[in-house]
Amino acid sequence: MQFRARRIGILTGGGDCPGLNAVIRAVTRAARDGYGATVFGIEDGFEGLVEGRMHELSSQAVSGIVGLGGTILGTSSKGDPAHYPVEVSPGKIEIRDLSYKALRNIEQWSIDVLVAIGGDGTMHNALRLSDAGVGVVGVPKTIDNDVPATEVTFGFDSATSVVCAAIDRLETTASSHHRVMVVEVMGRYAGWIALVGGMSSGADLILIPEIAFQWEHVYRKVHERQNQGKRFTIVCVAEGARLPEGDVVVRATDMRRTDSKRLGGVGERVAQCIEQATGYDTRVTVLGHLQRGGSPTVADRVLATRFGVAAAECACKGETGVMVALRDGSVRTVSLADATGPQRTVPPDDELVRAARATGISFGDA
Ligand code: F6P
């Protein structure tokens, strides 16, 4: 007889982003109404899977959430079952492999297929569970847009819209005061947010992890604009951009996190250097979690819904060990092995980079 999943578990892992609830709604509706499956929401990502926290998702529970930011299930950046932080005594954390607990809960709950919505960390966890015999379907999310094997992740359009709107606002005050405005945006390893956010708002300099910048080129661009009578400059810098004299700027390290480094502070460093070297009044704005919060854009709601429906179909038909992805504009599936390949960073000769350069944007490298 053909496989039909009766019981589907769904979780959201890693940092949240706009569109997660639209996926949860789409998976639940498509699986319940289309296939008669029961859907269970696992709370707080892989933490809830290890700790045994879940509840059934009724159609009422997913009603009215397509445009709601965040995730109704909760999420966590600390719950990798294979590297799970356990407090062994007050303040003393030990990292342990608690995968067996995750597997045991899946079995006890009689979950046929797990739908894991998340970024690269989540896809690695999903692959490990899949290798251990669990039916898993991945759904790619992240504002950073760096998940391999998909052209785009939902959350990215919402985040870049926030960046664009913020820079539009900063530009009017920058031009009034004749200042340099440095805007630090998210993007740990990939500069897509800075690139698209900066291009869409007419930033003058974009500094990203993939293109090494030199101070002399940054200062020259600032002076150039001053000499042209423009008298203000907007610099959009990704949090993961490397300073010419060193590495990325790390705000804190937390071993409980799947990715232990908390980035932040590069904007401040860039602003200080520009002010010191050029003498121009410089200010810095860190957009931080504003980029992750709030309602998804239309594009993200639609992409998240398409991904959710496709994931429900895979789960219900037994196509597992895969991640749904956007390829050539269509929703397809790719293997979890492909989905856990090298991160999708900005190719330095990408057509977007060339378009940005052609319109006068400097990447601080020439
Ligand atoms: O990966 C998404 C992301 O928003 C990164 O751009 C950022 O570095 C990170 O999450 C921040 O994570 P947290 O909210 O856990 O500090």
Residues whose N, C-alpha, C, O or C-beta is under 5 A from the ligand:
A	BS01	F6P	G15 S77 D144 M186 G187 R188
